[in-house]
Amino acid sequence: MTLEERFLLINREVSQSSISLSDPEIVKLIVRGLGDGAQVDKPIGPLTTFRVGGNARIFFELDSEHSLERLFEVLNSYLVPILVIGNGSNLLVSDSGFDGLAIHLSGKFSEVSGFDSSENAQYFDNQARGPERIVLCGAGLAMPVVARKTVARSLTGFEWAVGVPGTLGGGVAMNAGGHGSQISDCLEKATIVSLDATSDNFALLRQVFAAEMDFSYRHSCVQSSDLVLWASLKLAKASRSDSEKKLSEIVAWRRENQPGGHNCGSVFTNPQTPMAELGSDMINQAPQTPMAELGSDMINQAPQTPMAELGDDTIYSAGALIEMAGLKGFSVGQASVSTKHANFIQADPGCSAQNVYDLILTIQERVEMRFGVRLKLEVKILGFDNDAV
């Protein structure tokens, strides 16, 4: 059977079920359809900030409207699992990799648009209002880059993002934030497209305004099958020197309070419910098991403080709960809880994705035993048993 005949056969069957990329002939067809920018069995672990994990069966660099059209054509013919990778700062890929199509934005989708190169250029998309400026950015841009570029143009409102390692598209999808601010504070609208060929919105570029994004803490209406292409930020004119000072202060604070190395930033979201509503009646139920029995050399370091003494009306951060559970420095293989910030997991040389995953499970179980709180993941995991976390 020729590739073309197989292509026709797949087209007849695609409406019924997803295809398997274990067939190299099917992979060839998809790669041929994608054209330039498509690769087979590309390591994507190194594209994450953990620097662990396996390969993507197919990897595609999406850098223009033309490449986007090719992607639509392929997805219209093949029901293939999709993964959108930004900076990989919020992603843990299993060691077995991803048996699907991984998409990475670059080229036109990683640029700032809507301004010229003159000395007095301002960021705009023809909707500037009063002292505000609308900055149109490709979703593939790293948020620290956007922060520095906007400050260089004497704009304020995005300085907080200088320490957030993800891309703007990922930031919109999860309503990323830091230092008391978040994407929802400054987003005017985003251009989003669905990559789900079974959706009524498939291949339709939609402009979604901030009020329609269903923003909440680390949440938006963006689905896993959606792709954010551009984002318009509403910023204000300000003193460049004042904004540069703010950038420097944020960078200094992060260096002082957060670890470097290979990590994904915060692993867990912060509980949003006061401890009094999360089991303050568990005062005497904190486990007394020595840490040595839990697989650590940190004997006798598990805190024995009753929950009532921790302040039932306090909303504790995930990092504080992990630290109070005695897990700072705790390790599984070459993955360890940072001694600088307990909501960070460090992947040291020789670390595997499985090490990180097993440590995540251990943290969740220990905190839940200690405080009755099941920490929820901020990082996206791929290729593991999602029911376990």
C-alpha positions in Angstrom: 0.0 0.0 0.0 1.4 3.4 -1.0 1.5 6.4 1.3 -1.2 8.1 -0.7 -3.5 5.0 -0.4 -2.9 4.8 3.3 -3.7 8.5 3.5 -7.1 7.9 1.9 -7.8 5.0 4.2 -7.0 7.1 7.3 -9.2 9.9 6.1 -12.1 7.4 5.9 -11.5 6.2 9.5 -10.4 9.3 11.3 -13.9 10.4 12.3 -14.3 7.2 14.3 -11.1 7.1 16.4 -7.7 8.6 17.0 -4.7 7.2 15.1 -1.6 5.6 16.5 1.8 7.1 15.8 3.5 3.8 16.4 3.1 3.2 12.6 6.1 4.9 10.9 4.2 5.2 7.6 1.5 7.3 9.3 4.2 9.4 10.9 5.7 10.0 7.4 2.4 11.1 6.1 1.9 13.6 8.9 5.5 15.0 8.6 5.1 15.3 4.9 1.8 17.3 5.4 3.5 19.6 8.0 6.5 20.3 5.8 9.4 22.4 7.0 9.7 22.6 10.8 8.5 19.0 11.4 10.8 16.5 13.2 10.5 12.9 14.3 11.4 11.7 17.8 12.7 15.0 19.0 13.7 15.2 22.7 11.3 17.6 24.4 12.6 17.0 28.0 15.4 19.4 27.3 12.9 22.0 26.2 11.4 22.0 29.7 12.9 23.8 32.7 13.2 20.5 34.6 15.4 19.2 31.7 14.0 15.7 32.1 11.6 13.6 30.1 11.5 11.7 26.7 10.8 12.4 23.1 7.8 13.7 21.1 6.9 11.4 18.3 6.4 14.4 16.1 7.6 18.0 16.8 6.5 21.0 14.8 7.9 24.5 14.8 4.9 26.8 14.2 6.4 30.1 12.9 4.0 31.7 10.4 0.4 31.8 9.1 1.5 29.5 6.3 2.7 26.8 8.8 -0.5 27.3 10.7 -2.6 26.5 7.6 -0.5 23.3 7.1 -1.2 22.4 10.7 -4.9 22.8 10.2 -4.9 20.6 7.1 -3.1 17.8 9.0 -5.3 18.0 12.0 -8.4 17.9 9.8 -7.2 14.6 8.5 -5.7 13.0 11.6 -7.0 12.8 15.1 -3.6 13.0 16.8 -2.8 13.9 20.4 -1.5 17.5 20.7 0.8 19.2 23.1 1.7 22.9 23.0 5.1 23.7 24.4 6.1 27.2 25.4 9.2 27.6 27.5 8.4 24.3 29.2 8.4 26.0 32.6 5.1 24.4 33.7 5.5 21.0 32.2 6.8 17.6 33.4 7.1 15.0 30.5 7.4 11.3 31.4 10.6 9.4 30.5 8.7 7.5 27.9 7.9 10.8 26.1 4.8 11.9 24.2 3.3 9.8 21.5 1.7 12.7 19.7 2.3 16.0 18.0 4.2 18.6 20.0 3.8 22.2 18.8 6.2 25.1 19.6 5.6 28.7 18.6 8.4 30.7 17.1 9.0 33.2 14.2 6.1 35.6 13.8 4.4 34.2 16.9 7.3 35.2 19.1 7.5 38.9 18.3 6.2 42.2 19.6 4.0 43.8 16.9 2.2 47.0 16.3 5.0 49.6 16.5 7.6 51.0 14.1 11.4 51.4 14.5 11.4 55.2 15.0 12.9 56.8 18.0 9.5 57.8 19.4 7.7 54.6 18.5 4.9 53.5 20.8 3.3 50.1 21.2 -0.3 50.1 19.9 -2.8 48.3 17.8 -4.7 51.4 16.8 -6.7 51.3 20.0 -4.6 53.5 22.2 -6.7 55.4 24.7 -5.5 58.4 26.7 -2.3 57.4 28.6 -2.8 53.7 28.0 -1.1 51.8 25.2 -2.1 48.4 23.8 0.9 46.1 23.2 0.3 43.3 20.7 2.6 40.4 21.4 3.1 36.9 19.9 2.2 34.2 22.5 5.5 32.5 22.0 7.4 35.4 23.6 8.9 34.7 27.1 7.2 36.9 29.7 10.5 38.3 31.0 11.3 39.4 27.5 7.9 41.2 27.3 8.5 42.8 30.7 11.9 44.2 29.6 10.7 45.3 26.2 7.7 47.2 27.5 9.8 48.9 30.3 12.3 49.9 27.6 9.4 51.8 25.9 8.5 53.5 29.2 5.4 51.4 29.8 4.4 50.0 33.2 2.1 47.2 34.4 4.1 44.1 33.3 7.2 44.5 35.4 6.0 41.7 37.7 6.5 39.1 34.9 10.3 39.6 34.7 10.7 36.6 37.0 8.1 34.4 35.5 9.8 31.9 33.1 6.9 30.9 30.9 5.7 32.3 27.6 2.9 34.8 27.2 0.6 32.2 25.7 1.1 29.9 28.7 0.7 32.8 31.0 -2.7 33.6 29.5 -3.8 30.0 29.6 -3.1 29.7 33.3 -3.5 33.3 34.4 0.1 33.3 35.6 1.0 35.8 38.2 3.5 37.0 40.8 4.3 39.8 43.1 0.6 40.7 43.6 -0.3 40.8 39.9 -1.5 38.4 37.3 -2.2 38.3 33.5 -5.9 39.1 34.1 -4.9 42.6 35.5 -3.4 43.7 32.2 -4.8 41.6 29.4 -7.2 43.3 27.0 -7.8 40.4 24.6 -6.2 37.2 23.2 -6.3 35.6 19.8 -7.1 31.9 20.3 -7.6 29.0 17.9 -9.0 25.5 18.7 -6.8 22.6 17.4 -9.6 20.1 18.1 -10.9 19.0 14.7 -14.2 17.8 16.3 -14.9 21.3 17.7 -17.2 23.8 16.0 -14.4 26.4 16.6 -11.7 24.3 14.8 -9.3 26.5 12.8 -11.3 29.7 13.6 -9.2 32.5 15.0 -11.2 34.0 17.9 -10.5 37.3 19.7 -11.5 36.7 23.3 -11.6 39.8 25.5 -10.5 39.6 29.1 -14.0 39.8 30.5 -14.8 36.6 28.6 -11.8 34.7 29.7 -13.3 33.3 32.9 -10.2 34.3 34.8 -9.6 33.1 38.4 -6.6 32.0 40.4 -4.3 30.1 37.9 -7.3 29.5 35.6 -8.8 30.7 32.3 -11.2 29.5 29.7 -8.3 28.3 27.5 -8.6 24.5 26.9 -5.8 22.0 26.4 -6.7 21.8 22.7 -6.6 25.6 22.3 -3.6 27.5 21.1 -3.1 31.1 22.1 -1.4 33.0 19.2 -1.4 36.6 20.3 -2.1 38.6 23.3 -2.9 42.4 23.6 -1.7 43.9 26.9 -3.2 47.2 28.2 -0.3 49.1 29.8 0.3 52.7 30.9 2.9 55.3 30.2 5.4 55.7 33.0 8.9 56.7 34.0 11.3 54.3 32.4 13.8 54.7 35.3 11.1 53.9 37.9 10.1 50.8 36.0 13.7 49.7 35.6 14.2 50.1 39.3 11.1 47.9 39.9 12.5 45.3 37.5 15.8 45.2 39.4 14.0 44.9 42.8 11.9 41.9 41.5 15.0 40.1 40.0 16.9 40.7 43.3 14.0 39.4 45.4 13.7 36.2 43.3 17.4 35.5 43.5 17.3 35.9 47.2 14.2 33.9 47.8 13.9 31.3 45.0 16.4 28.7 43.9 18.1 28.5 40.5 19.0 25.3 38.7 16.5 23.0 36.9 13.0 23.5 38.3 9.6 24.6 37.1 8.9 27.3 39.6 6.0 26.6 41.9 4.9 23.0 41.7 1.6 23.4 43.6 -1.1 26.0 43.6 -1.7 27.8 46.9 -4.8 26.5 48.8 -7.5 29.2 48.7 -9.4 28.0 51.8 -8.6 29.0 55.4 -7.1 26.2 57.5 -10.2 26.3 59.7 -12.3 25.1 56.8 -9.7 22.4 55.8 -9.8 20.3 59.0 -8.9 22.3 62.1 -10.6 19.5 64.0 -7.6 17.3 63.1 -5.5 18.9 65.9 -4.3 15.6 67.3 -4.2 13.7 64.1 -0.9 14.9 62.8 1.1 11.7 62.2 4.0 11.0 64.5 5.9 8.8 62.1 9.7 9.6 62.0 10.8 10.9 58.6 13.2 8.0 58.4 10.3 5.6 58.0 9.1 7.7 55.0 12.3 7.3 53.1 14.5 10.1 54.4 17.5 10.6 56.7 15.7 13.6 58.3 14.8 11.7 61.5 12.9 13.7 64.0 12.6 16.8 61.8 8.8 16.4 61.1 7.1 19.2 63.0 4.8 18.2 65.8 2.9 21.5 66.1 -0.9 21.0 66.6 -3.0 22.5 63.8 -4.7 24.8 66.3 -1.4 26.5 67.0 -0.8 27.2 63.3 -3.7 29.7 63.1 -7.0 28.3 61.8 -7.9 31.6 60.2 -4.8 31.7 58.1 -4.5 30.8 54.4 -1.2 29.0 54.2 0.8 28.8 51.0 1.7 25.4 49.5 5.3 26.1 50.3 4.5 26.8 54.0 2.5 23.6 54.3 5.3 21.5 52.6 7.9 23.1 54.9 5.8 22.5 58.1 5.4 18.9 57.0 9.2 18.6 57.3 9.9 18.1 53.7 12.5 20.7 52.9 15.5 18.9 51.5 13.6 15.6 51.1 14.6 13.7 48.0 13.5 10.9 45.7 16.4 9.8 43.6 18.0 13.0 42.2 14.8 15.1 42.7 14.6 17.1 45.8 12.5 19.7 47.6 14.4 22.9 47.5 15.9 24.0 50.8 15.4 27.6 49.7 11.7 27.4 48.8 9.7 24.3 49.6 7.3 24.7 46.7 10.2 24.2 44.2 11.5 20.8 43.2 15.1 20.7 42.0 16.1 18.2 39.3 19.8 17.5 39.9 22.2 15.8 37.4 21.1 12.2 36.7 17.5 13.0 37.6 14.6 11.3 35.8 11.1 12.5 35.2 9.9 9.5 37.3 12.0 10.8 40.2 10.2 14.2 40.0 6.8 12.5 39.7 7.4 10.2 42.7 8.5 13.2 44.8 5.3 15.1 43.8 3.2 12.1 45.0 5.2 11.9 48.3 4.7 15.6 49.0 0.9 15.4 48.3 0.5 12.4 50.6 2.6 13.8 53.4 0.9 17.2 53.4 -2.6 15.5 53.3 -1.7 13.2 56.2 -0.4 16.1 58.2 -3.0 18.8 57.5 -5.9 17.2 55.6 -5.1 19.3 52.5 -4.6 17.7 49.1 -2.3 20.0 47.2 -3.2 20.6 43.6 -0.7 20.8 40.8 0.3 24.0 39.1 2.6 22.1 36.8 1.1 20.0 33.9 2.2 16.4 33.9 2.2 14.3 30.7 2.5 10.5 30.3 1.9 9.6 34.0 -1.1 8.3 35.9 -3.0 11.6 36.3 -5.5 10.0 38.6 -2.7 9.5 41.2 -2.1 13.3 41.5 
